[in-house]
């Protein structure tokens, strides 16, 4: 598990390590001497007479500077607080900013960092505050006490709050109305060719070919392709080739493909494995002339623009094709992406994280006003805090009274403003809610405290507005109605998959694989480079003989570079992950 990471591997940079050791000598707890003024309190103040400005070191944030707009005003009105975001992503990525601030002894007043290595080293270095004295006042966090205790179980205090937590069972899917993965196609063209049955992944290819033939050019006059690929996200393997693997219940962990139920673990270079199957699928597709020839050179943004223009007919994920092409205008015309099920598929789904995800949110030990910091963090776990903070990240509805309210039937429903702001391009917020547009003013924290499809205890409905009956009733359109009619009346993808036993939920266990040691890391970097390069060559091989030859060469070269050694590490991690999943099910049901 992540908590067993060796202290020797805490930081890469020598200067950062020195900074940690220096801080560590001062003791773990609140190195600056900052302390809660209301120790053992049972409630926080309801008003704050003065103002404060907190620096928020946020490893997930994609913006830097002072939080603007309606969310900034809301935090200021409630806590007299201005949030100044410090973002490694904006600063060029990597660990440089993190290491620099750790060495200086002050990461931030509030921090969002990873579970495991980062959390452990910050505790050891005295950079996180133990909030045990005010835990009794954190009434909203108290709903998730089991997750808080689990996160901090091997610590000498309470140093972090888990994120992405849920009251749902870990065997329940964490996604909302759509899974993360799935074979999504241009449903209008699928309809045009007569809704053919698709027994397997391989049987999808002639269907896609017929769709491409039905509409050989897009509205912009450019040629359509059923499948279009990109290289941006390649890592241990060709990322695009991993996606259809998930349609059969597998997900990656290093060089291993692990099935959601723990029934199978494959090396990605297994001859009879799912990874080779998908590479062959790409090869066969290219032989049919339905793969975009720009695939080897374009990036994700270029592909997305093509999808917006209607030039691409297949989407690996619901959120890709739908966000690009499913505009209100297109859907009103019956056009857009919907799932076209493979008869034998069992789509991988990430289970709800009963004890939290891969990041924590915590209070820095140098904070000037720890009481205010603790009160603010507790608010992020309240119904209002979840609805507002997670509006951009997990589909939560935003502020009640602005984007949604309770209707005469006692059900949550989007307001006219909410429909414009959330379903349209954007909308200017009313002056009493702040300045700027709704999307400009959304939370910059980019961290989800509670899952969007968790139940709001104040309404009895999910935080995710797309799961509301009122949303589904008022957003029905010719596209969704036609899809629903063919899917036996299902109103969402997730409902269809669950009703037809086509979902493979991997219990949410918050497992974090240990960092590679230096030797494994070196071997992995060599091997994955060869795997990615050869995978692309195989997808675009001239004939089957070349495809087979490239595969044999890849296996031999990878083995020579240490593939089997790295695979052994990943296989051990995959089985540890499965053990963690079984443990969490035994604990939470």
Buried (B, 14 or more C-beta within 10 A) or exposed (E): BBBEBEEEBBBEBEEBBEBBEBBBEBEBBBBBEBBBEBEEBEEBEEEBEEEBEBBBBBBBBEBBEEBBBBBBBBBBEBBBBBBBBBBBBBEEEEBEBBBBBBBEBBBBBBBBBBBBBBBBBBBBBBBBBBBBBBBEBBEBBEBBEBBBEBBBEEBEBBBBBBBBBBBBBBBBBBBBBBBBBBBBBBBBBBBEBEEEEBEEBEBBBBBBBBBBBBBEEBEEEEEBBBBBBBBEEBEBBBBBBBBBBBBBBBBBBBBBBBBBBBEBBBBBBBEEBBBBBBBBBBBBBBBBEBBBEBBBEBEBEBBBEBBBBBBBBBBBBBBBBBBBBBBEEBBEEBBBBBBBBBEEBBBBBBBBBBBBBBBBBBBBBBBEBBBBBBBBBBBBBBBBBBBBBBBBBBBBBBBBEBBBBEEEEEBBBBBEBBBBBBBEEEBBBEEEBBBBBBBBBBBBBBBBBBBBBBBBEEBEBBBBBBBBEBBBEEBEBBBBEBBBEBBEEBBBBBBBBBEBEBBBBBBBBBBBBBBBEEEBEBBBEBBBEBBBBBBBBBBBBEEEEBBEEBBEBBBEBBBEBBBBBBBEBBBBBBBBBBBBBEBBBEEBE
